Amino acid sequence: MPSERSPIDSLMQPGAALRAARGSLWRQWQAQPSDQPVALAELDPAAKPWSTGDKASDKAATEALAGELDGLQDLFHADGRYKLLVVLQGTDTAGKDGTVRGVFSRTSPLGVHTVGWRAPTETERKHDFLWRIHQQMPGDGEIMVFNRSHYEDVLVPVVNGWISKDQTLQRYAQINDFERMLSENGTVVLKFMLHISRDEQRKRLQQRVDDPSKHWKFSLGDLEVRKQWPDYQRAYEALLNATSTAWAPWTVVPANSKTHRNLMIATIVRDTLKALDLRYPPEKPELAGLRID
């Protein structure tokens, strides 16, 4: 487990400030393998650590946060010193699509982009597994949201036995190096693992079956993947422990409650942006006193 800190102090300071501000609450849900290995069975997917205790209040708070993120995104774009990568990982029905809608619904599509990753194409398979990922990194002042991500390459192949243990460890190391390179070049990386229970997944899959308007979201192949639930949980635990680094830590989001999921992620994204001490570019002296006819 990598334990060194990023040499880019300006990027690490916000993370340290946030951890201090959130205290034990932040630490409880942020993977800290150097202290104690992550065990998903010990993290309650039905927990609501960020909740006010009232669903209506939580929804109102999330709406307010979405509006605040819109303003912060504008400032983030104008500042132009950083990029932000938000990674959403989780099993089928964990709520990746819902998070994108609930958290980033108010932000401008000019500055916030989303990629939904699927199985690699024939062309993509001819390159290393990070080749296609690197092409979608955010530019200066941009926010990129990944619906699934490069972590699929240490989940699906691992569960299905397509790569060896040594190859898996090699990929962990390559991912850590890749994300460190991003951090050293001004990219702030937030990684969220949406943690739901097996029974909650059953309910959500059944809803897709029962509602014809959601049939497009359902495939019989989803049931085959569901049979591999224990294997995927172990694969997730392994990647959380191997790839939660100082420069790109994982946060496990208890996501049985869709409202809480959105509130927690919106709060962390907002706090991260605010901790960057964003500012507008200097005023232009040549515009002082200018009057436009």
TIKELO-914414 format. One record per atom (N, C-alpha, C): x, y, z. Coordinates in steps of 0.02 Angstrom, whole numbers, padded with zeros to 5 digits, always signed. Layout:
<rs>
XYZ...
</rs>
This chain:
<rs>
+00041-00060+00000+00000+00000+00000+00043+00063+00000+00038+00106-00052+00079+00166-00055+00063+00212+00004+00115+00240+00034+00104+00284+00091+00135+00352+00082+00173+00363+00027+00206+00427+00018+00155+00480-00003+00171+00542+00011+00126+00597-00005+00146+00628-00071+00098+00659-00103+00113+00694-00165+00161+00751-00153+00208+00762-00199+00254+00818-00190+00221+00885-00205+00160+00885-00231+00126+00948-00245+00088+00969-00183+00120+01009-00141+00092+01028-00076+00025+01065-00085+00019+01105-00138-00042+01144-00146-00102+01100-00158-00090+01040-00185-00146+00994-00195-00160+00954-00133-00109+00940-00094-00119+00899-00034-00149+00939+00023-00136+01004+00026-00162+01044+00081-00238+01043+00085-00275+01049+00029-00348+01045+00034-00371+00979+00064-00340+00924+00042-00360+00859+00069-00349+00855+00144-00293+00881+00168-00278+00881+00239-00328+00925+00277-00343+00983+00248-00390+01029+00280-00460+00997+00285-00480+00964+00232-00546+00932+00233-00549+00876+00284-00496+00836+00287-00496+00782+00336-00500+00809+00407-00465+00865+00418-00467+00895+00485-00537+00922+00500-00567+00954+00450-00633+00983+00459-00686+00929+00472-00682+00876+00434-00732+00823+00440-00716+00776+00499-00653+00777+00521-00633+00737+00579-00646+00663+00569-00673+00633+00621-00683+00560+00620-00734+00540+00569-00782+00584+00551-00833+00567+00502-00802+00555+00434-00759+00601+00413-00725+00593+00349-00681+00530+00350-00644+00522+00403-00597+00466+00407-00633+00399+00408-00692+00397+00438-00729+00334+00442-00746+00306+00374-00759+00350+00326-00781+00327+00260-00728+00335+00206-00672+00364+00223-00616+00368+00175-00570+00309+00187-00554+00273+00135-00512+00214+00142-00444+00234+00168-00424+00201+00222-00359+00215+00254-00323+00148+00264-00304+00114+00210-00274+00047+00216-00210+00045+00257-00173+00101+00260-00112+00101+00299-00127+00094+00374-00187+00115+00394-00207+00108+00464-00242+00042+00477-00289+00026+00433-00328-00036+00440-00358-00053+00372-00349-00114+00349-00377-00134+00284-00452-00123+00281-00475-00102+00222-00547-00091+00212-00582-00159+00210-00637-00163+00248-00680-00223+00247-00751-00198+00234-00776-00209+00174-00842-00182+00156-00897-00209+00201-00889-00270+00225-00940-00299+00268-00947-00260+00333-00897-00222+00352-00899-00183+00414-00925-00112+00403-00939-00095+00339-00965-00029+00323-01038-00036+00302-01082-00008+00340-01154-00016+00330-01178+00024+00270-01201-00008+00216-01224+00029+00158-01288+00069+00171-01323+00053+00226-01384+00090+00244-01370+00148+00290-01308+00159+00309-01290+00215+00353-01303+00281+00318-01314+00334+00359-01326+00401+00331-01287+00452+00372-01220+00448+00370-01179+00492+00412-01186+00566+00397-01204+00584+00336-01210+00654+00318-01282+00680+00324-01328+00637+00343-01399+00656+00343-01416+00703+00401-01465+00745+00390-01492+00788+00442-01542+00750+00485-01562+00691+00461-01613+00653+00496-01682+00660+00466-01688+00703+00417-01752+00715+00384-01742+00713+00308-01778+00670+00274-01768+00660+00202-01781+00724+00163-01835+00759+00180-01851+00821+00144-01796+00872+00153-01769+00877+00213-01715+00924+00226-01652+00904+00188-01639+00839+00184-01581+00815+00147-01587+00832+00073-01647+00824+00046-01658+00840-00025-01649+00915-00037-01675+00955+00008-01668+01028+00001-01595+01048+00006-01558+01016+00051-01487+01031+00059-01448+01012-00005-01467+00956-00035-01433+00935-00096-01447+00983-00153-01510+01007-00158-01527+01057-00209-01486+01120-00199-01480+01141-00137-01440+01201-00123-01367+01190-00141-01342+01130-00127-01273+01115-00144-01262+01114-00219-01312+01088-00256-01307+01087-00329-01301+01157-00356-01339+01204-00327-01333+01273-00348-01267+01304-00330-01242+01286-00271-01177+01311-00249-01121+01284-00294-01127+01221-00314-01077+01191-00358-01076+01227-00426-01134+01251-00448-01136+01288-00511-01093+01350-00507-01099+01387-00452-01058+01446-00444-00985+01430-00435-00970+01378-00398-00901+01358-00388-00869+01332-00453-00909+01298-00494-00883+01274-00557-00863+01332-00602-00903+01386-00601-00887+01445-00640-00821+01476-00617-00813+01480-00551-00751+01506-00523-00692+01460-00537-00704+01395-00532-00653+01345-00546-00628+01352-00618-00675+01362-00664-00657+01370-00735-00617+01434-00746-00639+01489-00714-00605+01553-00722-00535+01551-00691-00528+01518-00634-00464+01513-00601-00413+01477-00644-00433+01419-00670-00392+01384-00719-00328+01352-00695-00317+01349-00629-00255+01319-00605-00261+01244-00595-00321+01219-00589-00332+01149-00573-00379+01116-00623-00378+01049-00620-00429+01008-00654-00458+00964-00599-00520+00941-00609-00552+00896-00560-00578+00834-00595-00557+00776-00570-00582+00712-00594-00623+00680-00538-00686+00666-00552-00730+00633-00504-00745+00563-00531-00724+00512-00494-00734+00442-00515-00792+00413-00475-00841+00386-00510-00897+00351-00479-00894+00277-00496-00882+00236-00446-00879+00163-00456-00932+00130-00413-00957+00074-00436-01006+00036-00397-01035-00020-00438-01066-00066-00404-01098-00122-00439-01158-00098-00480-01187-00140-00520-01248-00124-00556-01300-00098-00507-01335-00045-00525-01388-00012-00486-01362+00027-00426-01296+00035-00419-01270+00071-00361-01288+00145-00361-01305+00172-00420-01327+00242-00423-01280+00290-00456-01240+00267-00501-01192+00311-00535-01229+00363-00577-01277+00340-00617-01316+00387-00658-01354+00437-00614-01384+00412-00561-01422+00456-00516-01379+00508-00482-01317+00489-00468-01270+00537-00437-01254+00593-00486-01242+00576-00549-01227+00627-00599-01285+00676-00604-01347+00649-00607-01406+00693-00612-01416+00734-00548-01409+00702-00490-01425+00736-00428-01373+00786-00405-01310+00774-00420-01256+00817-00395-01236+00871-00446-01235+00853-00510-01209+00899-00561-01263+00926-00608-01326+00922-00587-01381+00942-00631-01383+01017-00645-01353+01057-00601-01357+01129-00610-01295+01159-00642-01243+01120-00649-01180+01146-00675-01182+01152-00751-01141+01197-00778-01140+01209-00849-01106+01152-00887-01138+01128-00941-01107+01075-00982-01044+01099-01018-01031+01165-01017-00970+01191-01047-00909+01176-01004-00920+01167-00938-00863+01156-00894-00863+01090-00858-00919+01053-00861-00924+00988-00829-00942+00936-00882-00901+00886-00888-00912+00834-00938-00917+00766-00904-00952+00721-00936-00961+00653-00909-00945+00601-00961-00912+00549-00940-00898+00491-00983-00926+00429-00949-00967+00391-00985-00991+00327-00961-00950+00272-00993-00909+00238-00954-00863+00189-00983-00896+00121-00991-00886+00092-01049-00911+00025-01064-00852-00020-01081-00866-00081-01102-00812-00127-01121-00771-00096-01177-00705-00104-01176-00662-00074-01226-00678-00098-01297-00670-00054-01345-00679-00072-01415-00619-00112-01439-00624-00137-01500-00568-00175-01529-00506-00131-01534-00515-00069-01554-00458-00023-01558-00427-00011-01490-00469+00000-01440-00445+00014-01372-00408-00046-01343-00430-00106-01360-00397-00167-01334-00327-00176-01362-00311-00141-01417-00245-00146-01447-00194-00103-01411-00217-00063-01363-00173-00019-01325-00173-00040-01252-00130-00008-01213-00131-00023-01141-00198+00001-01112-00218-00027-01054-00286-00015-01029-00299+00057-01008-00246+00096-00998-00255+00166-00978-00255+00213-01038-00242+00187-01097-00237+00229-01157-00301+00269-01168-00358+00234-01167-00421+00269-01181-00440+00316-01123-00419+00299-01063-00435+00340-01005-00399+00407-01008-00336+00405-01027-00296+00467-01028-00325+00518-01077-00356+00494-01130-00383+00540-01180-00443+00580-01154-00471+00558-01098-00531+00591-01072-00517+00631-01008-00454+00644-00993-00438+00683-00934-00461+00756-00942-00481+00787-00886-00503+00857-00890-00445+00903-00905-00461+00958-00940-00411+01010-00952-00414+01062-00896-00373+01113-00901-00372+01166-00850-00442+01196-00841-00465+01198-00779-00529+01229-00764-00589+01185-00779-00577+01122-00797-00632+01077-00814-00643+01025-00759-00706+01003-00755-00725+00948-00710-00747+00890-00754-00717+00832-00743-00735+00772-00780-00764+00722-00730-00822+00694-00746-00854+00644-00704-00854+00578-00741-00825+00527-00710-00822+00460-00738-00878+00417-00708-00921+00392-00752-00972+00343-00733-00941+00274-00750-00917+00240-00700-00869+00185-00706-00803+00216-00728-00751+00176-00733-00685+00206-00744-00633+00153-00761-00570+00172-00756-00514+00126-00767-00514+00070-00715-00552+00078-00661-00554+00026-00610-00594-00035-00633-00631-00028-00687-00663-00088-00716-00611-00139-00737-00550-00114-00753-00497-00158-00776-00462-00196-00721-00482-00182-00658-00459-00224-00602-00519-00252-00564-00575-00255-00600-00635-00286-00572-00658-00344-00617-00683-00328-00676-00709-00379-00721-00657-00432-00739-00597-00413-00760-00547-00464-00777-00525-00506-00717-00526-00474-00658-00505-00510-00597-00558-00562-00578-00621-00540-00576-00676-00585-00557-00682-00644-00605-00671-00630-00669-00679-00682-00719-00615-00721-00733-00561-00705-00698-00499-00742-00705-00463-00730-00770-00474-00672-00800-00442-00658-00865-00370-00634-00858-00353-00609-00798-00284-00589-00786-00259-00622-00722-00194-00631-00716-00165-00665-00658-00159-00618-00599-00141-00645-00542-00131-00604-00482-00074-00555-00493-00020-00578-00525+00036-00533-00539+00015-00476-00585-00025-00492-00636-00049-00440-00682-00095-00390-00646-00134-00416-00599-00178-00372-00560-00137-00324-00518-00086-00350-00484-00043-00307-00443-00007-00256-00487+00013-00277-00546+00046-00230-00592-00002-00174-00612-00065-00191-00624-00113-00140-00643-00126-00092-00585-00130-00118-00523-00137-00073-00466-00081-00022-00466-00020-00045-00474+00038-00001-00472+00035+00050-00529+00014+00028-00588+00010+00073-00645-00044+00126-00634-00099+00107-00605-00153+00155-00589-00128+00206-00539-00093+00183-00487-00067+00230-00437-00018+00280-00467+00025+00254-00511+00073+00299-00545+00037+00348-00591-00013+00323-00626-00052+00365-00672-00086+00422-00633-00118+00405-00578-00155+00455-00540-00107+00504-00505-00049+00479-00487+00001+00524-00457+00025+00574-00510+00036+00550-00570+00056+00595-00624+00003+00649-00635-00061+00628-00634-00115+00677-00642-00112+00729-00586-00104+00706-00524-00101+00751-00467-00043+00800-00473+00014+00775-00494+00073+00818-00500+00065+00870-00555+00016+00860-00599+00004+00907-00653-00062+00945-00643-00084+00949-00580-00139+00994-00564-00208+00964-00564-00214+00898-00568-00280+00866-00566-00295+00842-00496-00351+00865-00469-00375+00841-00405-00420+00781-00419-00406+00725-00387-00442+00663-00401-00485+00644-00341-00550+00640-00352-00598+00616-00301-00627+00550-00325-00621+00498-00284-00645+00432-00304-00697+00408-00254-00757+00393-00279-00812+00372-00238-00833+00301-00256-00833+00256-00207-00860+00189-00216-00930+00188-00185-00981+00181-00228-01051+00182-00205-01068+00113-00178-01078+00109-00113-01083+00047-00076-01157+00031-00061-01185-00019-00094-01253-00040-00080-01253-00113-00058-01307-00134-00027-01313-00203-00005-01339-00247-00062-01329-00311-00055-01353-00358-00106-01430-00356-00109-01462-00348-00052-01535-00346-00053-01560-00282-00086-01525-00226-00075-01544-00164-00108-01537-00171-00184-01484-00205-00206-01476-00216-00277-01534-00257-00305-01555-00309-00267-01611-00350-00288-01673-00307-00299-01687-00262-00252-01746-00219-00257-01743-00175-00319-01684-00147-00332-01677-00101-00388-01681-00138-00455-01652-00198-00458-01659-00238-00519-01731-00257-00531-01767-00274-00477-01837-00293-00484-01879-00233-00509-01863-00174-00487-01897-00115-00510-01888-00106-00585-01829-00122-00609-01816-00116-00681-01856-00168-00720-01865-00226-00691-01904-00278-00724-01979-00260-00724-02002-00232-00668-02073-00218-00660-02096-00156-00698-02050-00111-00714-02068-00048-00747-02045-00051-00820-02092-00057-00868-02073-00061-00939-02029-00003-00962-02038+00055-00931-01998+00113-00953-01925+00106-00932-01910+00056-00889-01842+00044-00867-01812-00020-00895-01848-00053-00939-01823-00116-00967-01757-00105-01004-01748-00047-01033-01687-00033-01070-01625-00035-01025-01637-00026-00960-01581-00027-00912-01563-00098-00890-01606-00146-00908-01597-00213-00882-01575-00262-00936-01530-00306-00918-01508-00360-00962-01507-00424-00923-01524-00479-00955-01521-00544-00920-01450-00558-00896-01401-00528-00930-01332-00536-00908-01320-00507-00839-01363-00458-00819-01356-00429-00752-01365-00482-00698-01408-00531-00713-01421-00584-00663-01361-00630-00656-01325-00641-00711-01264-00682-00707-01211-00646-00666-01204-00581-00677-01155-00542-00639-01175-00541-00565-01240-00539-00551-01263-00538-00482-01242-00601-00444-01238-00657-00480-01216-00719-00449-01144-00714-00424-01107-00667-00452-01037-00658-00434-01028-00605-00379-01082-00588-00346-01079-00534-00295-01021-00542-00246-01012-00601-00214-00956-00607-00166-00889-00595-00198-00881-00618-00261-00817-00608-00295-00804-00534-00309-00857-00498-00328-00849-00426-00341-00835-00388-00277-00866-00408-00222-00852-00375-00158-00779-00383-00139-00753-00444-00149-00682-00455-00134-00637-00414-00180-00656-00410-00244-00616-00371-00292-00617-00297-00274-00675-00273-00252-00679-00203-00231-00636-00190-00169-00639-00235-00121-00598-00227-00061-00524-00225-00080-00504-00268-00125-00433-00271-00144-00412-00206-00177-00452-00179-00223-00432-00119-00258-00434-00058-00211-00482-00057-00165-00484-00002-00117-00421+00000-00075-00399-00059-00054-00339-00063-00012-00275-00049-00050-00276-00065-00115-00215-00058-00155-00208+00010-00188-00263+00047-00196-00260+00108-00237-00288+00170-00202-00299+00166-00136-00317+00227-00100-00253+00259-00076-00233+00312-00109-00169+00345-00098-00179+00415-00070-00125+00445-00047-00128+00514-00022-00151+00562-00076-00131+00549-00138-00147+00595-00193-00214+00578-00226-00240+00518-00215-00305+00500-00245-00340+00450-00199-00365+00473-00142-00397+00427-00094-00467+00406-00116-00488+00348-00092-00556+00324-00103-00600+00345-00045-00661+00363-00061-00713+00372-00010-00768+00322-00024-00785+00282+00026-00840+00234+00020-00904+00271+00040-00953+00271-00005-01015+00308+00006-01072+00258+00021-01098+00257+00082-01156+00214+00095-01214+00238+00052-01237+00195+00006-01281+00220-00048-01348+00184-00054-01369+00147-00001-01436+00119-00003-01488+00175-00008-01474+00231+00024-01517+00290+00019-01490+00334-00037-01531+00343-00089-01510+00384-00145-01503+00457-00124-01547+00480-00080-01544+00549-00056-01479+00561-00018-01463+00515+00027-01401+00524+00066-01340+00520+00021-01340+00474-00026-01284+00466-00073-01269+00533-00106-01320+00565-00134-01310+00628-00169-01288+00684-00122-01316+00685-00062-01298+00736-00013-01225+00729+00007-01203+00669+00020-01135+00657+00042-01085+00676-00013-01097+00654-00074-01051+00668-00128-01050+00742-00145-01109+00774-00148-01112+00845-00163-01075+00886-00110-01081+00865-00047-01046+00901+00006-00971+00895-00001-00947+00835-00016-00874+00825-00022-00846+00862-00083-00883+00861-00139-00860+00897-00198-00858+00972-00184-00912+00997-00152-00914+01069-00134-00856+01087-00088-00845+01047-00036-00792+01062+00011-00723+01060-00022-00714+01013-00068-00651+01007-00104-00637+01069-00145-00687+01093-00182-00678+01152-00223-00664+01214-00180-00701+01220-00124-00691+01278-00081-00621+01278-00049-00595+01218-00035-00530+01213-00003-00473+01231-00050-00487+01236-00115-00434+01253-00162-00418+01327-00164-00455+01367-00126-00444+01439-00124-00445+01469-00194-00500+01454-00229-00507+01477-00298-00514+01553-00302-00491+01582-00357-00496+01654-00365-00503+01671-00439-00535+01727-00452-00540+01751-00520-00473+01780-00542-00458+01779-00606-00395+01809-00631-00391+01882-00612-00330+01911-00612-00322+01982-00595-00363+02027-00641-00383+02083-00614-00418+02132-00655-00372+02157-00711-00403+02179-00765-00364+02205-00822-00362+02282-00816-00303+02309-00804-00297+02381-00794-00325+02421-00854-00317+02393-00913-00338+02429-00973-00414+02438-00977-00451+02402-00933-00524+02408-00934-00548+02460-00884-00503+02486-00843-00523+02536-00793-00551+02599-00827-00611+02618-00808-00642+02678-00834-00671+02670-00904-00665+02611-00933-00689+02602-01002-00766+02609-01004-00791+02649-01051-00863+02656-01061-00879+02634-01132-00927+02590-01136-00946+02563-01202-01006+02600-01229-00998+02629-01290-01053+02667-01321-01106+02620-01347
</rs>
